[in-house]
Amino acid sequence: MKLFLFLLQCSRGIRYSRAILIVVIVCGVASGLINTALLAIINISLREAEPNGARMALRFIGFCIALPVARFISEVLLMRLAAQSIFDLRIRLCRRILAAPLRTLEELGPHRLLATLTDDIPSISGALTTLPLLCMHSTIVVGCLIYLGWLSSWMLLGVLAFMALAVASYQIAVTKALHYFRRAREQWDILFKDFRALTEGSKELKLHRRRREAFLSDGLRSTAHSLRRDQVIANTIYNAARSWGQVLVFVLIGLLLFVLPDFSAVSLKARIGYTLIILYLMTPMEVILNSIPALGRAKVAVQKLESLGLLLPSDDERAGAPPPKEPQRAWQSLELKGVTHTYYRESEDDNFILGPIDLKFRPGELVFMTGGNGSGKTTFGKVLAGLYAPESGEITLDDIPVTAETRDDYRQNFSVVFSDFYLFERLLGLDAKATDARAHDYLRKLHLDHKVKVDGGVLSTTNLSHGQRKRLALLTAYLEDRRFYIFDEWASDQDPLFKKIFYYELLPELKSRGKTVLVISHDEKYYHVADRIAKLNYGRLEFDRENYEFQSHTDELFTVPSDAAQRTGSPNIEADGDMSDASSAVPDVFAKNLLQSKIQEIP
């Protein structure tokens, strides 16, 4: 029942699909009735010695013309409905994926989402296209049964009882086959995970022969074998059940022809009529039985969507509506008040708790955030940008709390370059004509103008090194011209030249334009560029200080001890915000380790 409700719900979202579906079903029902009428005419003509030839012939000709017309209309509309339903289901599912919480998507993993888009949608769409066929052939079956009742009511009761037993035995097989379809669907998720490992880890697999062979034999091959086995078993059960159904039809005919006359005086006309109609019913019954595997796969697909939380419409009702205009109002303060966020860390088998955090941002501020690996910096960036919802506390924009209803509008204030960024080949969502000239200026500043061109909002290439691709991601963020920028370890894999460009040119430029910038960074030699420096330690905000306060602590701490100076053969050097002077006297590794240890000591 849930499957049919979902299919009807899907048809509402397709333009004109409900009207098309109704027409297809009506044509299918009409085809079934016409088939039954033709069968009745044939049966009457065979039974009666002197039938009304002219009138019967006219009816026969009329039905013969109406039958192909109804089937042609039904099949043409059915093809259109199938193509449109696949398109609509994919778009709607993509919208629901984008509207789902980021944490949910991260927990599901891309392999499950890809498997849903490539396997579940065709299964559901295939079931949608079988509905008109089921209506047509079910109508034929019902019409034939009514005609059988007209021939002999008590014989019809015996046929119905026999059919009930046949359906019960068939249902046992269907239940068993569904079990294997569910197992195959789970294997499909794992197979997609292996496919991603194959494409993304191809370099590592090429470099290690034993790893490659183990991946193919123990991983990919094993999963593909399990998938093939479960699919073969499920379809074998269905085929066996269908063959059993055909055997039951001939068993029923045998009972009517050879057993029934010994127990009851049944007219020859009734027996001929029953035999003829039951033989005719074999085709529609076979069509119905053949559609059951498609319905079974669709049922498993709907259950999978439900388990992923993608079955029902998203809470974000605007997912299917035109996107609202981005907020143009300038804000004066953005504040986090007691914000916490918890998630499970599989690597350490426990929950990581970020917060509670109290932090305030103002326009035109350049804030650096530091902290050790695993301290929650990236998670904080996602919470701040509205990608993760706080579990407690609140985020306010000009003292107005951000709620579930306004969170998407709130996110439109941010441009973020994550450490695991994705680079689109087109400048999506931007006016191509207005951005081409600006993009060229930024490409020249990023030293990419000789490798990448922007024409009509399309990047000429993204086949670059990781550092160059990161610069292109920075270009996209700049062109978005949002009010708040977050850079997550952007400069970590850039050469010294572009680090200086980033910290000494690009960041001050954003600040001069009144943008608020949060830089997640370990580049301590550039900390003096910031207005404020905040530090996270295991999810807790250890300090949030103006830069002069931070420097007042570091100036007294960052003096190389005399014993260290003696070991390096250098005089005492007082470190400033840029460690370039100290680096000439103290080895880089020693200076960096010393600086990190001193930062850890700051209360």
N, C-alpha and C positions, 0 to 999 in steps of 0.2 A: 504493500500500500504506500509506503514511504517513497518507493521508486516512482510510482505513477504520479504522486503529488508533486515530486520534484520535477518530473518531466513536464507536467502541466504548468508549473511555476516557470520553468525555463521558456516555455512557449510564449509566455506573456512578455518576455523581454525582447522578442524578435519582432521587428517591424512587419506588420501585416501577418505575422506567423499564426496568430490565433484564427484569423479568417481563413488562411490557407489550410490550417490543420482541420478546421471544421469542414471546408469544402472537400478535402481529401477523405475525411472520415465518411461524409455523406456519399461521396462517389464510391467508396469502398463498400458501404452498406448497400448502396444501390446495385453494385456489381454482385454482391452476395444474393440479393433478392432475385436479380435477373437470372443468375445461375440456377437458383432453386426453381424458378418458374420454367426455365428451359427443361430442366430435369423432369418436372411434373408433366409438361407437354409431351416429352418423349415417352414417359411411362404410360400416360393415358393413350397415346397413339398405338403403343405396342399392345395394350390390354384390350382395347375396344376393336371389335371386328369391323365396324363401319363408323369411324370417327367423322366428326364434322370437318372434312378436309380443308375447305376454303378458309373457314375461320381459324382453325388451328395453324394453317400455313401462314396466314397473315400475322398471327401472334408470334409464331416462330421467327419469321423474317424480322419483325419489329424488335424482338428481344436480341436477335443476332446482331442488329445494327447498334442497339443501345449498349450492349455489353462492351465492345471494344472502345466505344467513345468514352464510357465511364472509366474504363481502365486506363485509357490514354491520359485523360485529364488527371486522374489520381496519380499516375506514375510521374508525369511531368512536374506536377506540383510537389510531389514527394522528393524528387531530386533537388528542386529549389529549396525546399524546407531543410533537407539534409545539409546542403552547403551553407545555408544561412545559420542553421543551428550550431554547426561546428564553429563558425566565425563568432557568433554571439557568445557562446559558452566560453570560448577562450578569452575574449575581451572581458567578460564579466568576471571570470576567475582571476585574470591579471589585475583587475581593479580591486578585487577583494584581497589579493595578496599585498598590493600596495597599501591598502587601508588597514591591514592587520598590524598589530604592534610589532615593532622591530625585534623585541626579545622573543616573541613567538616564532618569527621567521628564522631567527638565529638558532633556536632550539630544534626546529624542524630540519633545517639544513637544506641547501640548494638541491641536493639529489632527490629528495622527496617531492619538492615543488616541481622540478623538471619532469619527474615521472608522472605526476598528476597532469601536467599540461600536455604531455605526449601520449599518455595511455588512457587516463580516466576520461578525458574529454571525448575522444573518439568512441569510447565504449558507451558513454551516456548518449551521445548523438546518434549512435547506431540504434540504441533502444528507442529513441524518439522517432526514428524513421520506421520502426517496425509497428508502431501503434496503428497506422492506417491499414496495414496488411492484416494485423490481428483483427481489426474491426471487420474488414471485408470477409475474411475466412470464418470468423466467429459467427457472422451473420448467415453465411452459407450453412454452417453446422446447425444453428438454431432453426433456420428455415426448413432444413431437411428433417430435423426432429419433429417439427410441427406437422410436416407432411406425413411422416411415419405415424404420428398419433392419429391423423385423419384416416389412415389405412387400417390401423388396429391399435386401439389404446392400450390393451393389456400386453401386447407384444412390445409396445414402447416402454412400458414399465420394466420389462425384462431387459431390454437393451440399455436403459438408463442404469439399472443395477449393475450390469456387466461393465459399463463404462466407468462407474464409480470405483469398482475394484481395480480396473486398469489404471485409472488416475492415481489411486492410492499407491499402487506398486511403482508407478512412474515417479511419484513424488519422493519415494525413498531414494531412488537413484539421483534425482535432482539435488536433494539435500547433501548427499555424499559428494557430488561433483562441485557444489558450491564451496565445500570445505577446501578442495584442492585449488579452486580459483582464488580463494583468499590467500592461500599459501603462495601461489604463483604471484599474486599482486605484491606481497611482501618481498619476494625475491626480486621483483622488478625494481623496487626501491634500492636494494643492495646493488643490483647490476648497474644502475645509474651512478651510484657512488663509485663503483669500479671504473666506469667510463670516465668520470671526472678525474680519477687518479691516473688513468691512462693518458689523458690529454694534458693535464697540468704537471704530471710527473714524468713526462717522456724523457727529459734530459737525464734524470736520475736513473731511470730504467735502462737507458742506453749505455750508461757508464758502468753498470754492474750486471754481468750476465746472470749470475745466480739469483740476484734479486728479480731480474726480469722473468726468468723461468719460474720462480716461485710465485710471482704475481700472476702469471698466466695460468699456471697449473692449480695452485692452491686458492687463488682468489677469483679471478675472472672466469676461468673454466668451471670451477666448482659451482659458482653462482649460476652461470648460464646453464649448466647441466641440471641443477635443481629446478630452475624455471622451466626448462624444456620438459622435465619429467612430470612436474605437476600439471602443466598445460596438457600434455599428452594423456595423462590419467583422467583429467576432468573431461576432455573431449571424448575419450574412449567410453567413459561411463554414459555420456549423453548419447553417443552413437548406439551403444548397447541398449539403452532404454528406448531409443527410437525404433530399433529393430524389433524389440520386444513388443512395442505398440503395434507394428505392422503384423506380427504374428497373431496378436490378439484379435485384430480385425478379421483375419481368415478363420480363427477359432469361432468367432461370433457367426460368421457366415456358415461355417460347418454346422453349428448348432441349429441354425435356422433351417438348413436344407435337410439334415439327416436325423437330428434328434427331436426337434419340435414336432414333426408329424406323428411320431410314435406316442406322444402324450396329449396332443390336442389336434382337433380337426381344423386346420388352417387352410384357407383357400389358396389355390395356386397363384391367383393374382396378387394376394398379399405377400406371399413368399417371394415372388418375382420382384415386386416393388421394393420390398425390404432389401433384397440382395442387390438390386441395381443401385439403390440410394447409398447403401453402406459402402459399396465399391467406389461410388463417386465421392464419398466422404473421405476416402483415403488421401486424396490430394490436399484438401484444406487442413485435415488433421496433421499431415506431414509438415505443411507450412507452419502450422502453429507449434508443433514440436521442435522444428528447426529454429524457430525464433527464441525458444526458451534459453539456449546457451547465451545468446546476445543479451537477453534480459538478466540472466545470472551475472554476467560480467558487469553489466551496468549497475546491478544491485551492489556488487562488491565495490565498484567505483564510488557510488554514492556513500556507502559506509566509510570508505577511505576519506572522502571529502569531509564527512562529519567528524571523523577522528582527528583530522587536521584542523578543525575549527573553521573550515571554508565552505560549509554547506549552506548555512543561513546567511542572509544579507548582513553586511558589516554594520557595526554601530555608526560608522561614518557614512551617513546617508548621502553625503555630498559626493561620494565616489562616482556615482553615475551622472552627476550634474556638472554643468560647466564650472571650471575652477573659479573661485572668487578672486577679485582683484587683491593684489598684495597690499598690505597696509602701508600707507604713505605717511602716516602721522609719526612725527619724531617723538621718541620717548626720552625721558630724563633719568630713569633709574630702572634697573633690573635686579631683583633681589631674590636670593634663595634663603628661605627661613626654615631651618630644621629639616632640610631635605635628606631623605635616606632612600637607598635602592639596594635590593638584595638579589643576588643570583647565585646559582649553583656552579661551582668550579669542579669539573670532572677530574682535572689533573691532580687536585688535592683532596677530592672527595669531601668537600665541605661547602658551606655557603659563605660568600664574600659580601660583607656589608659596607656600603659606601655611606658615610655620614654618621650622625647628623651634621650637615654643613650649613653654615650661615655665611653668606658671601654676597657682596653688592658690587654691581658694575654701573659705570656711568659712561655717557657718550664721550668719545675722544680719548679713552683710556687704553693704554697698552699694558697688558697684564701678562706676566710670565708665570707658568705653573711648573713646578719641579716636583721631584719625588722619585723614589726607587721603582724598579720594575715591579709590576703587580700592585702598585699603591693605589690604583683606581683612577689614574688621570684620564685615560680614554673613556672609561665609563662615566666619569664626571662630565666630559665633553658631550657625550650623548644625552645625558640627563639635562644639561644646560640647554642644548639645542632642541629639546622636546622630543627626541627620539625614544627615550625611556621615560615612562611616567613615574614620578616619585611615589613611593609606597607610603610615605608619611611626610609631613611638612608641606610646603607650597612654594611655588615660584610666582612672583608677582611682577608685572610690568606696569610701572607707574602706579603701584599699590593696588592694581587690579589682578586678582588671582587668575592664573592660567588653569582652565578646566579642560575636561575631555572634549567639550564642544568647541573650545577656542584654541586647542593645542595645535591644530594644523595651521591656523592663521598665525599663531605665535612662531611656528617653525619658519615662516616666510621671512623672518627677520635675519636669518642666519645663512652664511656661506661657510662651508666646512670642507677642509681637505684632510681626510683621515689618512692614517698610515697605510690602511688597506683600501685606498681609494679605487674607484672605477672611473675610467676615462671613456666618455662617449665620443663617437666620431663626429657628431654634429653638436653645435651649440644650441641645444634644445631649449625651448622656452624663451629665447632671446630674439629680438628683431635683427634679422640677418643684415639688412642694409645699414642699420645704425651701428652695428657692432664690428663690421669688417675693418673699418679704418682704425678703431680703437684696438682691435685685436692685433693689427699689424704693428702698432706702436709698442704694445706689450711684448710681442714676439721679438721685436728688435731689442728691447730692454733685457729680455731673458735669453738673448743670444740664440734664438731658434728661428729667426727670420730666413736663414739660409737653408733650413730643413723643412719647415712647415709653412704652408700658405693657408689662408682662410678665404674662401670664396663662397658667398651666399650662405654663410654660417656653417660651412662644412670644412673640417680639417682635411688637408691634402693627405696626411698620413698620421698614424699613431704608432707606427712600427719603429719605435725609438728605444733607447736605453731607459732603465727604470727612473733614473734621475731626470732625464729629459721629459719623460711622461709625467713625472710629478710637477715639472714646470708648466706643462700644458694644463694640468689640473688646477694649478695656481692661476693660470690665465683665465680659465672658466670662472673661478671664484671672483676674480677681479671684475670681469665683465658683468657678473650678476649685480654688482653694486648694492649689496645688502648692507644693513646697518651694523651687523655684528659678524666678525670673522673669527673662526677657530682654526688654528693650524696645529695638527697633531704630529709632532716630530718631523715637520716638513724638511728641515735642513739636515736631517741625520745622514742622508746619503748623497749630499751635494758636496762638490769640491769647495775648497776655501774661497774661491772667487765668488761663487754664487751664494755662499753663506754670508759674505760681506754685503752683497747686493741685497739679499733678503733682509738682513738685520739693519743695515745702515741706510737703505734707500726705500725698499718697498714698505716695510712696516712704518717708518716715519711718515711716508706719503699717505698711508691709510689713516694714521692718526691725525694728520693735518686736515684731512677731509671730514673729520668728526666721527670716524668709525671707531667702534669698540673692538679691540683685538685681544683674543686670548691665545697665547703661544705656549703649547706644551713642548718643553724643550729641556735637554740636558746640556746645552751649549753654555756653560757657566761663564765663559769669557765674554759673552754678549749680554749678560744680565744687566749691565749698566744702562742698556737701551730702554729697559722697562720703566714704567711709572710705579708699578707695584709688583711684588713677587709673593706668590703663595706656594705653600708646600703641602703635599698630601703624604701621609704616612699610614699605610695599611688602611686606607679608606677614610682616615680622619684628617681634618684640616689642622695641620700642626701650627702653621702661622700664616698670616696675611698682612704684609707690611709694605708701607711705602718704600721706595727704593733707597731713599736716604737713610731710613731706619735700618734697612737690610745692610747697607754699606757700613753703617756705624758699627754693626756687629762683626762684619767680615774684615774690616780694616784692622781691628785689634786681634783677630784670630788668624788672618792670613799672613803671618810673618814667619818666614822659614826659621825654625829653631837653629841655634848656633851649631849644635852637633850635626844637623842635617847639612848646614853650610860647609862644615869641615869635611863631611863625607863627599860632597860634590866639588870641593875645592873652590867654592864661590862665597862671596860675602853675603851678609844678611840682605834679603830683598823683600821689600814690602809690596805685597801684591795689590794691584788695583783691579778695577772691573774688567780690563782687558789684559790678559796674562801674557801679552806679547813681549813685554820687557823682561818679565821673569823667565820666559822660556829660553832666553839667550843664556841665562846663568844656570837655571835648574832644568834638568831633563824634563821633557814634556810629560812622560809617564808619571814621574815623581810629582810634578806640579799638579797634575790632574787628580792623582790619588790623594794628595794633601788637601786639595780644595774640596773634594767630595767628603773627606772625613771631617773637615771643619764645618761644612754645611750640615752634616748630621748632628753636630754638637750644638747648633743654634737652638735655643729653647723655643 
